[in-house]
Amino acid sequence: MFSFFKKKKTDETDSFESYAEDILNDFQENDFLGKAAIAGEKAREAKKNKEYDKAWKYLHESKQLYLQHANVQNFTRKQTLALDSSLSISLADILRLEGKHSQALVHIIYWASGANNFSNTDKKKVTAYFNRVKLSNSLLEDILEIIKTSRLNPDFREIQVKVQGLVDNG
């Protein structure tokens, strides 16, 4: 009747193997960064082969996996946005290769706004993307101001609207 109080004898090897298998299964299921790295590699390969739609798809898959990782790890909003925006540089490069320069500029601004630091090298990259859009009525300072004001709370849609406003004004 009280047999559940008795300690069951277990083979320690079986117990460890079962535990290790559980850990491995959990890791494989929740290894979002590993899966993101695989998707990123597929994106690089697709880009190299000029399969831009595939590369775009894989980069967005990476973004989704990064966000899942951020959620599981309880990242702050700022940490999550930094991780999310980090892939925008690759997305911008694909848009650049496709000749979609104003869309590429949006991604570069989002990337720069979410980055922890903004170096002179980063400024040169932003400048190059800005110059490709060929806005006659806008200055690089307008773009740098968008980056500056977006750094506290990078919002892709808001950046997109601001850049579209500059494009519409020439």
Secondary structure, DSSP 8 states (H G I E B T S, - for coil): --GGGS-----HHHHHHHHHHHHHHHHHHH-HHHHHHHHHHHHHHHHHTT-HHHHHHHHHHHHHHHHHHHHHTT--HHHHHHHHHTTHHHHHHHHHHTT-HHHHHHHHHHHHHHSS---HHHHHHHHHHHHHH--SS--HHHHHHHHHHHSSS--HHHHHHHHHHHHHT-
